[in-house]
Amino acid sequence: MKIRKDNIFTIFIKVLPDIFRGAPVHFVYMNVVALVYSVLWFAIVPANNYMFDTLIKAIDKQVSVNDAIVSILIVFVVLTTQHIFNGLNAYNNMYQYFKVRGFLHRRIHKKIDQLTAIDFENPNVLTDINKSMNGCENAMLLVNIIMNMLVFYIPQLLFYSIYFYSLNPYLVLLVFLIFIPQAISSILQSKYHVNLEQEIAPIRRELDNYDNCIVGHSFLKETRLLRVYGYFMKLYKNTQFILNHKSYKVEKKVALLRLYMALMTMAGYIGVLYILLYTMLNGSISIGSFGAVFISLTSLLSIIKEITFGSFSTLSKNFGTVLNYMNHMNTKVTEKISEQEIDFSKGIDIRNVSFQYPNTNTLAIDNINLHIRNKETIAIVGENGAGKSTLARLLLGLYQPQRGTIIMGSVQNKADYPYISKKNISAVFQKYQRYALTVEENIRISDIKNNYEVLRQLQNVELDTSSKKLPEGLQTLLSREFGGIDLSGGQWQRLAIARGLYRIHDLIILDEPTAAIDPLEETKIFKMFNDVSKDKTAVIITHRLGSAKIADRIIVMEGGRIVEEGTHDTLMEQKGKYAYMFNEQVKWYEHEVQYEKN
Ligand SMILES: Nc1ncnc2c1ncn2[C@@H]1O[C@H](COP(=O)(O)OP(=O)(O)OP(=O)(O)O)[C@@H](O)[C@H]1O
């Protein structure tokens, strides 16, 4: 749900509970301190008034020197207490900022966790996430600024108004005339900045992407080797130019607006001084009152400036990102039913399943029908882009098919069916993750509470755990960035497979996790995998057809469809696509062996 029509105050009401919940006691304490500070801030005006009048009377000997000293002391005490509360205020703001920021970040992460895998294939969702991270801190700022208005600035204006009214009612009118142009300016600025934020958020994400390509650790080796620094730098510069150009245009408009409004404020200021002088000269107010008001005018003007140029301008600049935060928190998430154990005794039924990625116009999976028997090992083969990984993700329930149903026991995966986390499913992906954790944590990450046989899984995948390779055994940290060691690509893949096997499962999917392992080793791993998965349902996706032979059945995919299926022998007899691909691979290996011999 996109929030479009909200204004600063309705958004304030909506985000207030979030900010309050982040640090409730502190929120109350902070605002009480700000209110007391507000009273003290104003108290200097009557204190000055009293001091000036007493000093003038002391010169005329109407009061004693002691009275004069007391009047100065009063000003001194008010000023000192003001400073103390100012410090308290600053400290409170800082403390509350860190506490609430942590709380809001956790909320955003929780929300992201509720999104489904397919949401992440949608660029708009990625943009929203990026924008909401900016927005959450600004949501905090928005609440703090408005609360500050309510407990500090508005009481100030009220005190000043009463005081000025008591001197001359016209003074109040003029003060508000100073304020109005500033308020109009702030509303307009807010509008400009909201529009700007909506426009530049995708550009900023693009810029971050190029930035990552230039300085990101994972890109470094490839970008250095390919010498593409210049290429990305050019893209970065162009995008930055567009971003800056759009921002400059809006900032220029805002600067002009502020200039006009500042001129109007100055006119009002001169008006107030004129009335004051006139009122003093006709004897309606004392010299002390004139002095106190004259000094307080500077203070009042700084308050109005702070409200409009400072607080309101910050608010208006960042208002757009707060809307993004709200939009993200209001994103409709697929209804999630807590974890369930799936009954695979009747196998898996894939019925008329079709699937299309967001923002594409072709089907990645095109009307697939397949029954996978319980404890069967299926190999899925096919050329790049045939739909193998997409089918795997549908089986895992990461994506929901737009048409058709996948039935696993009592659970169905189909459009608009509630999302269910599955307890007894495991997988190893093509792009598995390399966690900067210890070896043991890398394996146990999905089930950290239980201590199954980590070592056995490492032996299964034949990962060398000797002290030469892993100086601290299972507790060896795998990350150079944090002072640990790194593994080779093949070793990381073995570790990822061990992680997949470690998770208790009845269905396991290996989506080509063996690309960095040589063909002979891969066959060995698949044989081992076949042994340990005898009583499990297993799906293996591979490009090396020699490895597919170990499966009970081979599925050949092309253009999102199943074009052949059977055992290795029956498929070879059919002399179709599989036989062709297999023979081509054999020829290639024979050629490689011959080449090695020569
Ligand atoms: N995130 C995505 N967004 C849009 N289209 C996608 C996305 N991922 C895959 N596709 C498209 O869906 C089709 C199937 O892709 P898929 O990754 O399932 O193929 P595959 O058989 O696993 O390929 P490979 O062997 O190269 O891994 C392809 O046409 C691909 O371009």
The ligand as an ORCA input file, in Angstrom:
! r2SCAN-3c Opt
* xyz 0 1
  N      15.623    -13.237    -11.315
  C      15.211    -13.409    -12.559
  N      14.486    -12.454    -13.161
  C      14.062    -12.587    -14.414
  N      14.290    -13.679    -15.177
  C      15.004    -14.676    -14.621
  C      15.504    -14.585    -13.285
  N      16.167    -15.737    -13.023
  C      16.090    -16.491    -14.125
  N      15.387    -15.871    -15.082
  C      15.059    -16.373    -16.424
  O      14.320    -17.562    -16.252
  C      14.749    -18.548    -17.173
  C      15.168    -19.813    -16.428
  O      16.278    -19.508    -15.622
  P      16.938    -20.589    -14.663
  O      17.955    -19.891    -13.829
  O      15.878    -21.326    -13.971
  O      17.656    -21.533    -15.718
  P      18.689    -22.696    -15.463
  O      18.259    -23.831    -16.322
  O      18.850    -22.965    -14.027
  O      20.011    -22.034    -16.047
  P      21.538    -22.283    -15.646
  O      21.889    -23.655    -16.067
  O      22.241    -21.243    -16.441
  O      21.657    -22.064    -14.176
  C      15.864    -17.923    -17.976
  O      15.338    -17.482    -19.187
  C      16.326    -16.756    -17.149
  O      16.756    -15.709    -17.967
*
